[in-house]
Structure formats: structure tokens, C-alpha cells
């Protein structure tokens, strides 16, 4: 797909719901995004789930769906040029794998993570396991700023400031 060479990555977000109302009604207009890239191994291999996502997105917003391996191999990563693009991961692990595979980003937005085996409740919508925390720490140690930020009209919270306030 030729449009991949013209993508300006404006937001990298983790949200286990992937494409939903907050993305389409808040983030897309706020960022003036015209493309969504869904990076999810399960969705990329499930025709039904991929079709549902494509049907939910307005026609004026392009959708690219890839598994992590295909994403890092086929999407050129740019910031500041091309079509404004939101990259969505369903969990922390795949974002870390993409980073390790060569997808570089300097900021990670965490919107919603539900993990049944959670050990830390950062916010009512961010429940993290020990593995999630280790993956986030890896990204932070690699220079990525981690923010908790559900919707644009709210103020973003630094992830580690939020975690420190929970533990004190």
C-alpha cells in the first residue's frame, strides 16, 4: 500500500479496545489524523475482527492492520511529514516488541489496559500486571516518555508519577 510511505506518526497509544469512540470522536479530530494503524497479532489474523474495525472507522480515515512483525518490517516510521497517523496497540507487550524490532517513538500514550492478573491499578481504566510494568520500565529506560491520557481534554499524567503516588 503506497500510503504507508507517507505516514506521520502523531500518537502511539495502548488501548485494549483498539478502535472505539474515544479514538474516533476525540483523538482523530484532536490530532487531525487521517490514518489509523492497528498493530495486533490477533486482529491481523482474524478476518471477522478486522472487518468489524474497518466498518467502524469513517471512510475519510484509512485503516492499516498488521501484526507486530509485519508492522516493523513494512511501515516506514516518520514524524513530522505525511498523513497524520495514530498507531494503536492492544497491550504493552506488543508495543515493546515493536520498539525492539525498530519502531522508535519518544512518547507512549496509555489509555486503557485491562489485565485480569493485575497487580497495580493506576487508574480505573489502567490495570497492569508485573509483566506490563516491566515492559513499561524497559520503554522508559529506552528514552520513551510514558503518559496516562484517556482523552485530549484531560491533562496527561506521567506514568511513573502516578505509580509513585499509589505506593506512598
Buried (B, 14 or more C-beta within 10 A) or exposed (E): EEEBEEBBBBBBBBBBBBBBEBBBEBBBEEBEBBBBBBBBBEBBEBEEBBEEBBEBBEEEBBBBBBBBBBBBEEBEBBEEEBBBBBBBBBBBBBBBBBBEEEBEBEEBBBBBBEBEEBEBEBBEBBBBBEBBBEBBBBBBEEEBBBBBBBEBEEEBBEBEEBBEEEEE
